[in-house]
Amino acid sequence: RLRLDSVSEAEAAVKVEQWQQSFYTADSGIQSGATTIHEEEEEDEDDDETEYLEAQLSLTRAQRVRAAMFPETLLEGESVPGSQSTSDLASNVQRLAEPSQQLKNAIVVVNKAALIVNQLTRKEASRRVIMQSPQMVAALVRAMQSTGDPETARCAASVLHSLSHQRQGLLAIFKSAGIPALVRMLSSPMESVLFYAITTLHNLLLHQEGAKMAVRLADGLQRMVPLLKKSNPKFLAITTDCLQLLSYGNQESKLIILANGGPEYLVFIMRNYNYEKLLWTTSRVLKVLSVCPSNKPAIVDAGGMQALGQHLTGSSQRLTQNCLWTLRNLSDAATKQEGLEGLLQILVSHLGSDDVNMLTCATGILSNLTCNNARNKALVTQSGGVEALIHAVLRAGEKEDVAEPAVCALRHLTSRHPDAELAQNAVRLHYGIPAITKLLGQPHYWPVVKATVGLIRNLALCPSNQAPLRESGAIPRLVNLLLKAHQETQRHGSGAQQTYQDGVRMEEIVEGCTGALHILARDPINRGEIASMQTIPLFVQLLYSYVENIKRVSAEDKSSDYRKRVSAHGGMPLDAGYMADDLDVVYPAYAYSDLAMDGLPLDAELHETYLPEMYDPRQVYPNAL
């Protein structure tokens, strides 16, 4: 039994040794106590290790490509993973990265160059050298519009802005196609670039021949008008003056401003800002636009009359004058506008001014706003407008630009509204009849004479005015005018060609004088004086006039049957209460649309050096439209 046990132990040791030499590389644990390893678990560990190594290899490859093409993405202290290639030739990754690196180097070079040139332009000598180099200016223009780096664009725009303060620099920018590039920069999101671009364009528009046309061709107006939504007053002042320079004397530019909503933006500025230079430049644009038939109603509808009226009592004389001229031009399109009570009262107060321009504008505006508007007539009458207008006539003397609109306004106030009789009496009570009668004499301007004839006709409707009109010599003056005008009409035969004097048809003078004498003849004393001047044959002749209105007014004192027979040949039925002058006539707009002073440059203050705090977001500005 001992021998059997020893044999078994010897065989067991051999078996264990053989087991260990097998592919399992480990015993079963029976003899050694070691745990066994299952084949499937070993395969899983091998697969995990393989996947890990492959992932690491892929990550390293991606890192190498990214690091080679975009080294700026590496973390601080991190190095570019090395290539396993030992060849002296460049790897594929390195060759792929070469264009990217060259581009990055070029961008860095351009950025540094723009920064250096910007610093150099602070010195006058350096600026002169730069502007004498067309290649340098052209390179700056290209860099400004093609770069994607905001700092490069800012530096390039700043350089061009510095060069634009001298004529040689303006010419260099113009020849380098700088205007289209600057117009494109008006869409920049950077406020500083926007400021440099608009200021440089403003200098070009002021001083460089051909710049206006170049800006128009580059669609500059289409880009400038939306800038009016900005809130910085100094920026808006420069922008609005650019619009004025481009639209002055150019109808197409005025229509482009209208198509892009310009009138609404400009009226908003006039209503909500108090920066004098901005208000002045904006009023200049509105003055130019106010003579455009298309822009005029748009400005009025946007509330332009009320907005401009806000600035008639300020301390700025130039702003007040611009607003008055603009209101003067707009007023013939605002005869039906409501909410003008405050403006009318201010205008009445301005009639006391000794300034001829102010008087001209105030009387013209009042003449148009009281045309066929009973509410405005009553308001002006109640505000002392009659007395103020009479004083304006007295001060006007021979100045037709004041006398004509003042008399027209009085003619409107003395007819066809509830307070018309009050106005008729007010003219007499304020000693206006002698001054008005004098205007009938020559060599007065024919439009003044025509307006005066209509006013005398209205005044004669008041019985209390009959004697004062006779005493002031109105009857012989009217008769003389009637004879002279009738002779002029007879000289031209059957009326195929009407007779004009200073733009007034002599037929209108004949009609007006006949109507006024007819009203004056209601007074017995006046009737005798008129008859004593051998006028009856003339009146009979006028009954057969080829002019229908003259025929009607000559028949006013006849029976209704006779008047019906006369009017049967005309297109308008005869009405005993109708007179041509009963209908108010809108006073024609002035031709002062493009005064020479509109072309004058702005004050130097508008071109202040750009400062970031100009665009301080904490500063409160009116809300944009």
C-alpha positions as CSV (number, residue, x, y, z in Angstrom):
1,R,0.0,0.0,0.0
2,L,2.9,2.4,0.7
3,R,4.3,1.7,-2.7
4,L,1.0,2.3,-4.4
5,D,0.6,5.8,-2.7
6,S,4.1,6.8,-3.7
7,V,3.5,5.9,-7.4
8,S,0.3,7.9,-7.5
9,E,2.0,11.0,-6.1
10,A,4.8,10.7,-8.7
11,E,2.3,10.4,-11.5
12,A,0.3,13.4,-10.3
13,A,3.3,15.6,-10.4
14,V,4.1,14.6,-13.9
15,K,0.5,15.3,-14.9
16,V,0.6,18.8,-13.4
17,E,3.8,19.6,-15.2
18,Q,2.2,18.4,-18.5
19,W,-0.9,20.6,-17.8
20,Q,1.2,23.6,-17.2
21,Q,3.0,23.1,-20.6
22,S,-0.3,22.9,-22.4
23,F,-2.0,25.9,-24.2
24,Y,-3.9,26.7,-21.0
25,T,-0.7,28.0,-19.4
26,A,-2.2,27.4,-16.0
27,D,-3.1,24.5,-13.8
28,S,-6.6,23.5,-12.9
29,G,-6.0,24.6,-9.3
30,I,-6.4,21.1,-8.0
31,Q,-2.8,20.9,-7.0
32,S,-1.7,24.6,-6.9
33,G,-5.0,26.1,-5.7
34,A,-4.9,28.7,-8.5
35,T,-8.1,29.8,-10.2
36,T,-8.9,28.7,-13.7
37,I,-9.2,31.1,-16.7
38,H,-12.2,30.5,-19.0
39,E,-11.4,30.9,-22.8
40,E,-14.3,33.2,-23.5
41,E,-13.3,35.7,-20.8
42,E,-9.8,35.9,-22.2
43,E,-11.1,36.6,-25.7
44,D,-13.3,39.5,-24.4
45,E,-10.3,41.1,-22.8
46,D,-8.3,40.8,-26.0
47,D,-11.1,42.5,-28.0
48,D,-11.4,45.4,-25.5
49,E,-7.7,46.0,-25.6
50,T,-7.7,46.0,-29.5
51,E,-10.6,48.5,-29.6
52,Y,-8.8,50.7,-27.2
53,L,-5.6,50.7,-29.2
54,E,-7.5,51.4,-32.4
55,A,-9.4,54.3,-30.8
56,Q,-6.1,55.8,-29.5
57,L,-4.6,55.5,-33.0
58,S,-7.6,57.2,-34.6
59,L,-7.6,60.0,-32.0
60,T,-4.0,60.6,-32.5
61,R,-4.5,60.8,-36.3
62,A,-7.4,63.4,-35.9
63,Q,-5.3,65.4,-33.4
64,R,-2.4,65.5,-35.8
65,V,-4.6,66.7,-38.7
66,R,-6.3,69.3,-36.5
67,A,-3.2,70.5,-34.8
68,A,-1.4,70.8,-38.1
69,M,-4.2,72.8,-39.8
70,F,-5.4,74.7,-36.7
71,P,-2.6,75.0,-34.2
72,E,-4.6,77.6,-32.3
73,T,-6.9,74.8,-31.0
74,L,-4.1,73.2,-28.9
75,L,-4.2,73.7,-25.2
76,E,-1.4,75.6,-23.5
77,G,1.6,73.3,-23.1
78,E,0.2,70.7,-25.5
79,S,2.4,69.6,-28.3
80,V,1.5,68.3,-31.8
81,P,1.4,64.5,-31.8
82,G,4.3,63.2,-33.8
83,S,3.9,61.2,-37.0
84,Q,5.1,57.6,-37.1
85,S,6.7,58.2,-40.5
86,T,10.5,58.4,-40.4
87,S,10.7,59.6,-44.0
88,D,12.5,62.8,-44.8
89,L,9.6,63.7,-47.2
90,A,6.6,65.7,-45.8
91,S,3.7,63.6,-44.6
92,N,0.3,63.9,-46.2
93,V,-0.9,65.8,-43.1
94,Q,1.9,68.3,-43.4
95,R,1.2,68.8,-47.1
96,L,-2.5,69.2,-46.4
97,A,-1.8,71.9,-43.8
98,E,0.5,74.1,-45.9
99,P,-2.3,76.2,-47.6
100,S,-4.1,76.8,-44.4
101,Q,-0.9,77.9,-42.7
102,Q,0.0,80.2,-45.6
103,L,-3.5,81.8,-45.4
104,K,-3.2,82.3,-41.6
105,N,0.2,83.8,-42.0
106,A,-1.2,86.2,-44.7
107,I,-4.1,87.2,-42.4
108,V,-1.7,87.9,-39.6
109,V,0.5,90.0,-41.9
110,V,-2.4,92.0,-43.2
111,N,-3.7,92.6,-39.7
112,K,-0.3,93.8,-38.5
113,A,0.2,95.9,-41.6
114,A,-3.2,97.6,-41.2
115,L,-2.4,98.3,-37.5
116,I,1.0,99.8,-38.4
117,V,-0.4,102.0,-41.2
118,N,-3.2,103.2,-38.9
119,Q,-0.6,104.3,-36.3
120,L,1.5,106.0,-39.0
121,T,-1.4,108.1,-40.2
122,R,-1.4,109.9,-36.9
123,K,1.5,111.9,-38.3
124,E,1.0,114.3,-41.1
125,A,4.2,113.4,-42.9
126,S,3.2,109.7,-42.9
127,R,-0.2,110.5,-44.2
128,R,1.2,112.4,-47.1
129,V,3.5,109.5,-48.1
130,I,0.6,107.1,-47.9
131,M,-1.8,109.2,-50.0
132,Q,0.9,109.6,-52.6
133,S,1.0,105.8,-53.1
134,P,-2.0,104.6,-55.2
135,Q,-0.9,101.0,-54.5
136,M,-1.1,101.5,-50.7
137,V,-4.5,103.2,-50.8
138,A,-5.8,100.5,-53.2
139,A,-4.5,97.8,-50.8
140,L,-6.2,99.5,-47.9
141,V,-9.5,99.5,-49.7
142,R,-9.2,95.8,-50.6
143,A,-8.2,94.9,-47.1
144,M,-11.1,96.8,-45.6
145,Q,-13.8,95.2,-47.7
146,S,-12.4,91.6,-48.0
147,T,-11.1,90.8,-44.6
148,G,-13.1,88.8,-42.1
149,D,-11.2,90.2,-39.2
150,P,-13.0,93.1,-37.5
151,E,-9.9,94.7,-36.2
152,T,-8.3,94.8,-39.7
153,A,-11.5,96.4,-41.1
154,R,-11.5,99.0,-38.3
155,C,-7.8,99.9,-38.9
156,A,-8.2,100.2,-42.7
157,A,-11.4,102.3,-42.4
158,S,-9.6,104.5,-39.9
159,V,-6.8,105.1,-42.3
160,L,-9.1,106.0,-45.1
161,H,-10.9,108.4,-42.7
162,S,-7.7,110.1,-41.9
163,L,-6.7,110.4,-45.5
164,S,-10.2,111.9,-46.4
165,H,-9.3,115.1,-44.5
166,Q,-7.1,116.3,-47.3
167,R,-7.9,116.7,-51.0
168,Q,-5.1,114.5,-52.2
169,G,-6.3,111.8,-50.0
170,L,-9.9,112.2,-51.2
171,L,-8.7,111.9,-54.8
172,A,-6.6,108.8,-54.0
173,I,-9.6,107.1,-52.3
174,F,-11.9,108.0,-55.2
175,K,-9.5,106.7,-57.9
176,S,-9.0,103.4,-55.9
177,A,-12.7,102.6,-56.1
178,G,-13.0,103.4,-52.4
179,I,-16.6,104.7,-52.6
180,P,-18.2,101.4,-53.5
181,A,-16.1,99.7,-50.7
182,L,-17.1,102.4,-48.2
183,V,-20.8,102.0,-49.1
184,R,-20.5,98.3,-48.5
185,M,-19.0,99.0,-45.1
186,L,-22.2,100.8,-44.1
187,S,-23.6,97.4,-43.4
188,S,-20.8,96.6,-40.9
189,P,-22.0,95.5,-37.4
190,M,-19.1,97.4,-35.8
191,E,-20.1,100.9,-34.8
192,S,-16.6,102.3,-35.2
193,V,-16.3,101.0,-38.8
194,L,-19.7,102.4,-39.5
195,F,-18.7,105.8,-38.2
196,Y,-15.4,105.9,-40.2
197,A,-17.3,104.8,-43.4
198,I,-20.1,107.4,-43.2
199,T,-17.7,110.2,-42.2
200,T,-15.3,109.4,-45.0
201,L,-18.2,109.3,-47.5
202,H,-19.4,112.7,-46.1
203,N,-16.0,114.2,-46.8
204,L,-16.0,112.8,-50.3
205,L,-19.5,114.2,-51.0
206,L,-18.5,117.6,-49.8
207,H,-15.2,118.0,-51.5
208,Q,-14.6,115.4,-54.2
209,E,-15.9,115.9,-57.7
210,G,-17.8,112.9,-59.0
211,A,-18.4,111.5,-55.6
212,K,-22.1,112.1,-55.5
213,M,-22.7,110.1,-58.7
214,A,-20.4,107.3,-57.5
215,V,-22.3,107.0,-54.3
216,R,-25.6,106.9,-56.1
217,L,-24.3,104.2,-58.5
218,A,-23.1,102.2,-55.6
219,D,-26.6,102.2,-54.1
220,G,-25.4,104.4,-51.3
221,L,-28.8,106.0,-50.6
222,Q,-30.4,102.6,-50.2
223,R,-27.9,101.8,-47.4
224,M,-27.9,105.3,-45.8
225,V,-31.7,105.7,-45.3
226,P,-32.0,102.6,-43.0
227,L,-29.2,104.1,-40.9
228,L,-31.6,106.7,-39.7
229,K,-33.0,104.1,-37.3
230,K,-29.7,104.5,-35.3
231,S,-30.0,106.4,-32.1
232,N,-26.7,108.3,-31.8
233,P,-27.3,112.0,-32.6
234,K,-23.9,112.8,-33.9
235,F,-23.9,109.8,-36.3
236,L,-27.4,110.8,-37.5
237,A,-26.3,114.4,-38.1
238,I,-23.6,113.2,-40.5
239,T,-25.9,110.7,-42.2
240,T,-28.7,113.2,-42.7
241,D,-26.3,115.7,-44.3
242,C,-25.1,113.0,-46.7
243,L,-28.7,112.5,-47.7
244,Q,-29.1,116.3,-48.2
245,L,-26.0,116.4,-50.4
246,L,-27.2,113.5,-52.5
247,S,-30.8,114.6,-52.9
248,Y,-30.2,118.3,-53.5
249,G,-31.2,119.0,-57.2
250,N,-31.6,115.3,-58.0
251,Q,-35.2,114.1,-58.3
252,E,-34.2,110.4,-58.6
253,S,-32.4,110.5,-55.2
254,K,-35.5,112.1,-53.6
255,L,-37.6,109.3,-54.9
256,I,-35.2,106.7,-53.6
257,I,-35.3,108.3,-50.2
258,L,-39.1,108.1,-50.3
259,A,-39.1,104.5,-51.4
260,N,-36.9,103.5,-48.4
261,G,-39.2,105.2,-45.9
262,G,-37.0,108.4,-45.5
263,P,-39.8,110.9,-44.7
264,E,-41.0,108.8,-41.7
265,Y,-37.5,108.5,-40.3
266,L,-36.8,112.2,-40.7
267,V,-40.0,113.3,-39.1
268,F,-39.3,111.0,-36.2
269,I,-36.0,112.7,-35.7
270,M,-37.5,116.1,-35.7
271,R,-40.1,115.0,-33.2
272,N,-37.9,113.2,-30.7
273,Y,-34.4,114.7,-30.6
274,N,-33.1,118.0,-29.3
275,Y,-29.5,118.0,-30.6
276,E,-29.4,121.2,-32.6
277,K,-27.0,120.1,-35.3
278,L,-29.0,117.0,-36.0
279,L,-32.3,119.0,-36.1
280,W,-30.7,121.5,-38.5
281,T,-29.3,118.9,-40.9
282,T,-32.6,117.0,-40.8
283,S,-34.5,120.1,-41.6
284,R,-32.2,120.7,-44.5
285,V,-33.1,117.3,-45.9
286,L,-36.8,117.9,-45.4
287,K,-36.5,121.3,-47.1
288,V,-35.1,119.7,-50.2
289,L,-37.7,116.9,-50.1
290,S,-40.6,119.3,-49.5
291,V,-40.5,120.5,-53.1
292,C,-40.9,117.0,-54.5
293,P,-44.5,116.3,-55.4
294,S,-44.2,112.7,-54.3
295,N,-42.4,113.3,-51.0
296,K,-44.6,116.3,-50.0
297,P,-47.7,114.3,-49.0
298,A,-45.6,111.6,-47.4
299,I,-44.0,114.2,-45.1
300,V,-47.4,115.7,-44.3
301,D,-49.0,112.3,-43.6
302,A,-46.1,111.4,-41.3
303,G,-46.9,114.4,-39.1
304,G,-44.2,116.7,-40.6
305,M,-46.2,119.9,-40.1
306,Q,-46.6,119.3,-36.4
307,A,-43.0,118.1,-35.9
308,L,-41.5,121.1,-37.7
309,G,-43.8,123.5,-35.8
310,Q,-42.1,122.3,-32.6
311,H,-38.9,124.2,-33.5
312,L,-40.3,127.6,-34.5
313,T,-39.8,129.1,-31.1
314,G,-36.3,127.8,-30.3
315,S,-33.1,129.8,-30.0
316,S,-31.5,128.5,-33.2
317,Q,-32.2,131.0,-35.9
318,R,-30.9,128.7,-38.7
319,L,-33.1,125.9,-37.5
320,T,-36.2,128.1,-37.3
321,Q,-35.6,129.5,-40.8
322,N,-35.2,126.0,-42.3
323,C,-38.4,124.8,-40.6
324,L,-40.3,127.8,-41.8
325,W,-39.2,127.3,-45.4
326,T,-40.0,123.6,-45.3
327,L,-43.5,124.4,-43.8
328,R,-44.0,127.0,-46.5
329,N,-43.3,124.4,-49.2
330,L,-45.5,121.7,-47.5
331,S,-48.4,124.0,-46.7
332,D,-50.2,123.7,-50.0
333,A,-50.5,119.9,-49.4
334,A,-51.7,120.3,-45.8
335,T,-54.9,122.4,-46.3
336,K,-57.0,119.5,-44.9
337,Q,-54.5,118.5,-42.2
338,E,-55.9,118.5,-38.6
339,G,-54.2,119.2,-35.4
340,L,-52.5,122.4,-36.5
341,E,-53.9,124.7,-33.9
342,G,-50.6,125.3,-32.1
343,L,-48.7,125.9,-35.4
344,L,-51.3,128.5,-36.5
345,Q,-50.9,130.4,-33.3
346,I,-47.1,130.4,-33.5
347,L,-47.3,131.6,-37.1
348,V,-49.6,134.5,-36.1
349,S,-47.1,135.5,-33.5
350,H,-44.3,135.4,-36.1
351,L,-46.1,138.0,-38.2
352,G,-44.7,140.6,-35.8
353,S,-41.2,139.8,-36.8
354,D,-39.0,142.3,-38.7
355,D,-37.2,139.6,-40.5
356,V,-38.3,139.5,-44.2
357,N,-37.7,135.8,-44.6
358,M,-39.8,135.0,-41.5
359,L,-42.6,137.3,-42.7
360,T,-42.5,135.7,-46.2
361,C,-42.8,132.2,-44.8
362,A,-45.4,132.9,-42.1
363,T,-47.7,134.8,-44.4
364,G,-47.4,132.1,-47.1
365,I,-48.1,129.3,-44.7
366,L,-51.1,131.0,-43.2
367,S,-52.4,131.8,-46.7
368,N,-52.3,128.1,-47.6
369,L,-53.6,126.6,-44.3
370,T,-56.6,128.9,-44.4
371,C,-57.5,127.9,-47.9
372,N,-60.9,126.2,-48.0
373,N,-60.5,125.3,-44.3
374,A,-63.2,126.9,-42.2
375,R,-61.8,125.6,-38.9
376,N,-58.4,127.2,-39.6
377,K,-59.9,130.4,-40.7
378,A,-61.9,130.8,-37.5
379,L,-58.9,129.9,-35.4
380,V,-56.6,132.4,-37.0
381,T,-59.3,135.1,-36.8
382,Q,-59.8,134.4,-33.1
383,S,-56.1,134.5,-32.5
384,G,-55.7,138.1,-33.7
385,G,-54.6,137.0,-37.2
386,V,-56.4,139.8,-39.0
387,E,-54.6,142.6,-37.1
388,A,-51.2,140.8,-37.5
389,L,-51.7,140.4,-41.2
390,I,-52.6,144.1,-41.6
391,H,-49.4,145.1,-39.8
392,A,-47.5,142.7,-42.0
393,V,-48.9,144.4,-45.1
394,L,-48.0,147.8,-43.7
395,R,-44.4,146.7,-43.1
396,A,-44.1,144.9,-46.4
397,G,-44.2,148.0,-48.5
398,E,-43.3,147.0,-52.0
399,K,-42.1,143.5,-51.1
400,E,-44.5,141.4,-53.1
401,D,-43.3,138.2,-51.4
402,V,-44.9,139.4,-48.2
403,A,-47.8,141.5,-49.5
404,E,-49.3,138.9,-51.8
405,P,-49.6,136.0,-49.3
406,A,-50.7,138.4,-46.6
407,V,-53.5,139.8,-48.7
408,C,-54.5,136.2,-49.9
409,A,-54.7,135.2,-46.2
410,L,-56.9,138.2,-45.4
411,R,-59.1,137.3,-48.4
412,H,-59.6,133.8,-47.0
413,L,-60.3,135.0,-43.5
414,T,-63.0,137.4,-44.8
415,S,-65.2,134.8,-46.5
416,R,-67.0,131.5,-46.1
417,H,-66.6,130.7,-42.4
418,P,-68.7,131.5,-39.3
419,D,-66.4,134.4,-38.2
420,A,-66.0,135.9,-41.7
421,E,-68.1,139.0,-40.7
422,L,-65.9,139.4,-37.6
423,A,-62.8,139.4,-39.8
424,Q,-64.4,141.9,-42.2
425,N,-65.1,144.3,-39.4
426,A,-61.6,143.7,-37.9
427,V,-59.9,144.9,-41.1
428,R,-61.8,148.3,-40.8
429,L,-61.3,148.6,-37.0
430,H,-57.5,148.1,-37.4
431,Y,-57.2,150.7,-40.1
432,G,-56.5,148.2,-42.8
433,I,-58.8,149.5,-45.6
434,P,-56.5,152.5,-46.7
435,A,-53.4,150.3,-46.8
436,I,-55.2,147.6,-48.8
437,T,-56.7,150.1,-51.3
438,K,-53.3,151.5,-52.0
439,L,-52.2,148.1,-53.3
440,L,-54.6,148.5,-56.3
441,G,-52.3,151.2,-57.8
442,Q,-49.6,150.4,-60.2
443,P,-46.7,149.6,-60.5
444,H,-47.7,146.9,-58.0
445,Y,-47.2,143.2,-58.9
446,W,-50.3,141.8,-60.7
447,P,-50.7,138.8,-58.4
448,V,-50.9,141.4,-55.5
449,V,-53.5,143.4,-57.4
450,K,-55.6,140.3,-58.1
451,A,-55.6,139.2,-54.4
452,T,-56.4,142.8,-53.4
453,V,-59.4,143.0,-55.7
454,G,-60.8,139.8,-54.2
455,L,-60.2,141.1,-50.7
456,I,-62.0,144.4,-51.4
457,R,-65.0,142.4,-52.8
458,N,-65.2,140.5,-49.5
459,L,-64.9,143.6,-47.4
460,A,-67.7,145.3,-49.4
461,L,-70.0,142.5,-48.3
462,C,-70.0,144.2,-44.8
463,P,-72.3,147.3,-45.0
464,S,-70.1,149.1,-42.5
465,N,-67.2,148.9,-44.9
466,Q,-69.0,150.5,-47.9
467,A,-68.2,154.1,-46.9
468,P,-64.6,153.5,-45.7
469,L,-63.9,151.8,-49.1
470,R,-65.4,154.7,-51.0
471,E,-63.4,157.3,-48.9
472,S,-60.2,155.4,-49.4
473,G,-60.5,155.7,-53.2
474,A,-61.3,152.1,-54.0
475,I,-64.0,152.8,-56.6
476,P,-61.9,154.9,-59.1
477,R,-59.0,152.5,-58.7
478,L,-61.2,149.5,-59.5
479,V,-62.6,151.3,-62.5
480,N,-59.2,152.1,-63.8
481,L,-58.0,148.6,-63.4
482,L,-61.1,147.3,-65.1
483,L,-60.6,149.6,-68.1
484,K,-56.9,148.7,-68.4
485,A,-57.5,145.0,-68.2
486,H,-60.4,145.1,-70.6
487,Q,-58.3,146.9,-73.2
488,E,-55.6,144.2,-72.9
489,T,-58.2,141.5,-73.5
490,Q,-59.6,143.3,-76.5
491,R,-56.2,143.7,-78.0
492,H,-56.0,139.9,-78.4
493,G,-59.3,139.5,-80.2
494,S,-61.7,136.7,-79.6
495,G,-59.8,135.1,-76.7
496,A,-58.1,132.4,-78.6
497,Q,-55.0,133.6,-76.9
498,Q,-55.4,134.8,-73.3
499,T,-53.5,137.8,-72.0
500,Y,-51.1,137.3,-69.1
501,Q,-49.3,139.8,-67.0
502,D,-46.9,138.4,-64.3
503,G,-48.7,135.1,-64.7
504,V,-52.1,136.6,-64.1
505,R,-54.8,136.4,-66.8
506,M,-56.3,139.9,-67.5
507,E,-59.7,138.2,-67.9
508,E,-59.5,137.4,-64.1
509,I,-58.8,141.0,-63.4
510,V,-61.8,142.1,-65.4
511,E,-64.0,139.5,-63.7
512,G,-62.7,140.5,-60.2
513,C,-63.1,144.2,-60.6
514,T,-66.6,143.8,-62.1
515,G,-67.7,141.6,-59.1
516,A,-66.2,144.1,-56.6
517,L,-67.9,147.1,-58.2
518,H,-71.2,145.1,-58.2
519,I,-71.0,144.6,-54.4
520,L,-70.0,148.2,-53.8
521,A,-73.0,149.4,-55.9
522,R,-75.3,148.1,-53.2
523,D,-74.7,151.4,-51.5
524,P,-76.6,154.3,-53.1
525,I,-73.7,156.8,-52.9
526,N,-71.3,154.3,-54.3
527,R,-73.7,153.4,-57.1
528,G,-73.9,157.1,-58.1
529,E,-70.1,157.4,-58.1
530,I,-69.7,154.3,-60.3
531,A,-72.2,155.5,-62.8
532,S,-70.6,159.0,-62.9
533,M,-67.4,157.4,-64.2
534,Q,-69.1,156.4,-67.6
535,T,-68.9,152.7,-66.7
536,I,-72.4,151.7,-67.9
537,P,-71.4,151.2,-71.6
538,L,-68.5,149.0,-70.5
539,F,-70.8,146.9,-68.3
540,V,-73.2,146.4,-71.2
541,Q,-70.3,145.4,-73.4
542,L,-69.1,142.9,-70.8
543,L,-72.6,141.2,-71.0
544,Y,-71.5,139.9,-74.4
545,S,-68.0,138.9,-73.4
546,Y,-66.6,135.7,-74.8
547,V,-65.5,134.8,-71.2
548,E,-68.4,133.0,-69.5
549,N,-67.4,134.1,-66.0
550,I,-67.3,137.8,-67.0
551,K,-70.7,137.4,-68.7
552,R,-72.1,135.9,-65.5
553,V,-70.7,138.5,-63.1
554,S,-71.9,141.3,-65.4
555,A,-75.4,140.0,-65.2
556,E,-75.5,139.8,-61.4
557,D,-77.8,142.8,-61.0
558,K,-80.2,141.6,-63.7
559,S,-83.5,139.7,-63.1
560,S,-83.3,135.9,-62.5
561,D,-84.8,135.2,-65.9
562,Y,-82.1,137.2,-67.7
563,R,-79.4,135.6,-65.6
564,K,-80.7,132.2,-66.5
565,R,-80.7,133.0,-70.2
566,V,-77.0,134.2,-69.9
567,S,-75.9,131.2,-67.9
568,A,-77.6,128.7,-70.3
569,H,-74.6,129.1,-72.6
570,G,-72.1,128.3,-69.9
571,G,-71.1,125.1,-68.2
572,M,-71.7,126.3,-64.6
573,P,-75.2,127.5,-63.4
574,L,-75.4,131.0,-62.2
575,D,-75.8,131.5,-58.5
576,A,-76.6,134.9,-57.1
577,G,-74.2,134.2,-54.2
578,Y,-71.4,132.9,-56.3
579,M,-68.3,134.8,-57.2
580,A,-65.0,133.4,-58.5
581,D,-63.2,134.8,-55.5
582,D,-65.5,133.0,-53.1
583,L,-63.4,129.9,-53.7
584,D,-60.1,130.2,-52.0
585,V,-57.0,129.6,-54.2
586,V,-54.0,127.8,-52.8
587,Y,-51.1,130.1,-52.8
588,P,-48.5,128.6,-55.2
589,A,-45.4,126.9,-53.7
590,Y,-42.2,128.9,-53.7
591,A,-39.5,128.0,-56.2
592,Y,-36.9,128.3,-53.4
593,S,-36.4,124.5,-53.4
594,D,-32.7,124.3,-53.7
595,L,-31.2,127.4,-52.2
596,A,-27.4,127.9,-52.7
597,M,-26.8,127.7,-49.0
598,D,-27.9,124.1,-49.0
599,G,-24.5,123.2,-50.5
600,L,-22.5,124.7,-47.8
601,P,-20.4,122.3,-45.7
602,L,-21.3,121.4,-42.2
603,D,-19.6,122.8,-39.1
604,A,-16.3,121.2,-38.2
605,E,-17.9,120.0,-35.0
606,L,-19.8,117.4,-36.9
607,H,-16.5,115.7,-37.8
608,E,-15.2,115.1,-34.4
609,T,-12.7,112.3,-33.8
610,Y,-14.3,109.0,-33.3
611,L,-14.5,108.0,-29.6
612,P,-16.0,104.7,-28.4
613,E,-18.0,106.5,-25.8
614,M,-20.0,108.2,-28.6
615,Y,-21.8,104.9,-28.7
616,D,-22.2,104.4,-25.0
617,P,-25.1,101.9,-24.7
618,R,-26.0,103.3,-21.3
619,Q,-26.9,106.7,-22.8
620,V,-30.6,107.1,-23.3
621,Y,-31.7,108.0,-26.8
622,P,-35.2,108.0,-28.3
623,N,-36.5,104.6,-29.4
624,A,-36.0,104.0,-33.1
625,L,-38.9,103.5,-35.4
